[in-house]
Amino acid sequence: MSFLHLISLAALQGLTEFLPVSSSGHLILFSKLLNFKDEGLLVDVALHIGSLFAVLIYFKTEVLQMLQAVFKSRFKPDFKFVYNKLAFLILIASVPALVVGFYLRNTGVDFLRNPKIIGFNILFYGILLYVADKYFKSRRSVQNMHIKDALFIGLAQCLALIPGTSRSGITITMARTLNITRVDAAKFSMLLSLPVIAAAGFLEGYRLWVSGSSADMLTAFYGIVLSFIASYTVICLMMKWLQHYSFTPFVIYRVFLGLYLLLWF
């Protein structure tokens, strides 16, 4: 894999992971359209780990306060404290995707990386995002979320295991249908990425360690660093954008891209 190819993938990952447009779908399409070899799960996971570090740095205050609250409560849920509640809601919302993702990883999902499936999902879930963002009110914050809200968002996140759906897009869509504000929907979605990406990174890292492939390890390292830089930049811009504007531009992009893919392939 050339370094230029890796830089391109890392930039694409950073641009699309936290925008509701599907990073995995774009990574697969990028390789297919430019006739590059699809590098598969190793590179996908490495690039997502770079995005994970970007979330940790951007939301470092919230992450540290959640950890402090959880340790202080001795790992017991105590929803009287905001950050203890937020930590356990994220863990609850993470369970469905972790279970389903582990199952699919051991059964094989290569057929889901089909451009037609990606195109349909980009289009369909883009329209759903528009409906949720346009017609549901913004009257709740993360602090007002309940366990059932976390479960609904967590179940929605399972759909993102199909490329083209967009993990951030589908979780934001569900949060918006629950009347959570745009900024808080994006915030919860980004924080929710931490357990899932960390779990995938651990499994893939263990595989690399066992295989002892230095070439794969170096590729993964460069991918993580480059993806972190791009992802952190996009998070900063995204959070500022949502303070004043809606998700409509991303929906328009998804509709055109989805239609193009369905017609082309």
C-alpha positions in Angstrom: 0.0 0.0 0.0 1.5 3.3 -1.1 1.9 6.2 1.4 -0.1 8.5 -0.9 -2.9 6.0 -0.9 -2.8 5.9 2.9 -2.8 9.7 3.2 -5.8 9.8 0.9 -7.7 7.2 2.9 -6.9 9.0 6.2 -8.0 12.3 4.9 -11.2 10.8 3.6 -11.8 9.0 7.0 -11.3 12.3 8.9 -13.6 14.2 6.6 -16.4 11.6 6.8 -16.3 9.8 10.2 -18.1 12.5 12.1 -20.0 14.1 9.3 -23.3 12.0 8.8 -22.2 10.7 5.4 -20.7 7.3 6.1 -16.9 7.0 6.4 -16.8 3.2 5.8 -18.9 3.6 2.6 -16.6 6.3 1.3 -13.5 4.3 2.1 -14.8 1.3 0.1 -16.0 3.5 -2.8 -12.7 5.4 -2.9 -10.8 2.2 -3.4 -13.3 0.8 -6.0 -13.7 4.0 -8.1 -9.9 4.6 -8.3 -9.2 1.0 -8.9 -7.2 0.6 -5.7 -7.1 -2.6 -3.7 -9.8 -2.6 -0.9 -7.5 -2.9 2.1 -10.3 -4.4 4.2 -10.9 -4.3 8.0 -7.3 -3.6 9.1 -7.0 -0.2 7.5 -10.6 0.6 8.3 -10.0 -0.1 12.0 -6.7 1.8 12.1 -8.3 4.9 10.5 -11.2 4.7 13.0 -8.8 4.5 15.9 -7.3 7.8 14.7 -10.8 9.2 14.9 -11.2 7.7 18.4 -8.1 9.7 19.6 -9.5 12.8 18.1 -12.8 12.4 20.1 -10.8 11.7 23.3 -8.8 14.9 22.8 -11.7 17.2 21.8 -14.0 15.9 24.6 -11.2 15.4 27.1 -13.0 17.3 29.8 -16.2 15.2 29.5 -14.2 12.0 29.2 -12.2 12.7 32.4 -15.3 13.8 34.3 -17.1 10.6 33.3 -14.1 8.5 34.4 -13.9 10.3 37.7 -17.6 10.0 38.3 -17.6 6.2 37.5 -14.6 5.6 39.8 -16.1 7.7 42.6 -19.3 5.7 42.5 -17.3 2.5 42.5 -18.6 1.6 39.0 -22.3 1.8 40.2 -24.8 3.8 38.2 -25.9 6.9 40.1 -28.0 9.1 37.8 -28.1 11.9 40.3 -24.7 12.9 38.9 -24.6 14.1 35.3 -21.3 12.6 34.2 -22.0 9.3 35.9 -25.3 9.1 34.1 -23.7 10.0 30.8 -21.0 7.4 31.2 -23.5 4.6 31.8 -25.9 5.8 29.0 -22.9 5.5 26.6 -22.1 2.0 27.9 -25.7 0.9 27.6 -26.0 2.3 24.0 -22.8 0.5 23.0 -23.9 -3.0 23.9 -26.1 -3.8 20.9 -23.5 -2.8 18.3 -20.7 -4.6 20.2 -22.7 -7.8 20.3 -23.9 -7.6 16.7 -20.5 -6.5 15.4 -18.7 -9.4 17.1 -21.2 -11.8 15.6 -20.9 -10.4 12.1 -17.1 -10.3 12.3 -17.0 -14.0 12.8 -19.5 -14.8 10.1 -18.1 -12.7 7.3 -19.8 -9.5 5.9 -17.8 -8.9 2.7 -21.0 -9.0 0.6 -22.2 -5.9 2.4 -19.3 -3.9 0.8 -21.2 -3.9 -2.5 -21.5 -0.4 -4.1 -25.2 -0.9 -4.8 -25.9 -1.6 -1.1 -23.7 1.4 -0.1 -25.5 3.7 -2.6 -29.0 2.6 -1.4 -28.0 3.2 2.3 -26.4 6.6 1.6 -29.6 7.7 -0.1 -32.2 6.1 2.2 -30.6 7.0 5.5 -29.8 10.5 4.3 -33.5 11.1 3.7 -34.3 9.7 7.2 -31.8 12.2 8.6 -33.5 15.1 6.8 -37.0 14.1 8.2 -35.7 13.7 11.7 -33.8 17.0 11.7 -36.6 18.9 10.0 -39.7 17.7 11.7 -38.7 16.9 15.3 -38.2 19.5 17.9 -34.9 20.5 19.7 -36.1 20.5 23.3 -33.9 18.0 25.1 -30.2 17.9 26.0 -28.0 14.9 26.9 -28.7 15.6 30.6 -32.4 14.8 29.9 -31.8 11.5 28.3 -33.0 8.2 29.8 -32.0 4.6 29.6 -34.6 3.9 26.9 -33.2 6.8 24.8 -29.7 5.2 25.0 -31.1 1.8 24.0 -32.9 3.2 21.0 -29.8 5.0 19.8 -27.7 1.9 20.5 -30.0 -0.3 18.5 -29.9 2.2 15.6 -26.1 2.1 15.7 -26.2 -1.6 14.8 -27.5 -0.5 11.3 -24.2 1.3 10.8 -22.4 -2.1 10.5 -23.8 -2.0 7.0 -21.5 0.3 4.9 -23.2 3.4 3.6 -25.5 3.8 6.6 -23.2 6.1 8.6 -22.7 5.5 12.3 -22.8 9.1 13.2 -25.7 9.7 10.8 -28.0 7.0 12.1 -27.3 7.7 15.8 -27.9 11.4 15.2 -31.1 10.6 13.3 -32.4 8.6 16.2 -31.3 11.2 18.7 -33.2 13.9 16.7 -36.3 11.8 16.6 -36.1 11.7 20.4 -36.1 15.6 20.3 -32.4 16.0 21.3 -30.8 19.2 20.1 -28.5 19.1 17.1 -25.3 19.9 19.1 -26.1 17.3 21.8 -27.1 14.7 19.3 -23.7 15.1 17.6 -21.9 15.1 20.9 -23.5 11.9 22.2 -22.9 10.3 18.8 -19.2 11.1 18.9 -18.8 10.0 22.5 -20.7 6.8 21.6 -18.0 6.0 19.0 -15.4 5.4 21.8 -16.4 2.0 23.1 -17.2 0.5 19.7 -14.0 1.7 18.0 -11.9 0.8 21.1 -13.3 -2.8 21.0 -12.7 -3.1 17.2 -9.2 -1.7 17.7 -8.4 -4.1 20.5 -9.5 -7.1 18.4 -7.6 -6.0 15.3 -4.6 -5.0 17.4 -4.5 -8.4 19.0 -4.6 -10.0 15.5 -1.7 -7.9 14.4 0.3 -8.8 17.6 -0.3 -12.5 17.0 0.6 -12.4 13.3 3.7 -10.4 14.1 3.5 -8.5 10.8 5.7 -5.4 11.1 4.5 -4.1 7.7 0.8 -4.2 8.9 1.8 -2.6 12.2 3.6 0.3 10.4 0.7 0.8 8.0 -1.8 0.9 11.0 0.4 3.4 12.9 0.6 5.8 10.0 -3.1 5.5 9.4 -3.9 6.3 13.0 -1.8 9.4 13.0 -3.0 10.8 9.7 -6.7 10.0 10.6 -6.3 11.7 14.0 -5.2 15.0 12.4 -8.0 15.0 9.8 -10.7 13.9 12.3 -9.8 16.4 15.0 -10.1 19.3 12.4 -13.5 18.1 11.3 -14.9 17.7 14.8 -13.9 21.3 15.6 -15.6 22.6 12.4 -18.7 20.3 12.8 -19.5 21.4 16.4 -19.2 25.1 15.4 -21.4 24.5 12.4 -24.2 22.9 14.4 -24.5 25.8 16.7 -26.1 27.8 13.9 -27.0 25.5 11.0 -28.8 22.2 10.2 -27.8 18.9 8.7 -29.4 19.7 5.3 -26.2 20.2 3.3 -25.1 16.7 4.3 -28.5 15.3 3.3 -28.3 16.9 -0.2 -24.8 15.5 -0.6 -26.0 12.0 0.4 -29.0 12.1 -2.0 -26.9 13.0 -5.0 -24.2 10.5 -4.2 -26.7 7.7 -3.5 -28.5 8.3 -6.7 -25.2 8.5 -8.6 -24.1 5.2 -7.2 -27.4 3.4 -7.9 -27.4 4.6 -11.5 -23.7 4.0 -12.2 -23.4 0.6 -10.7 
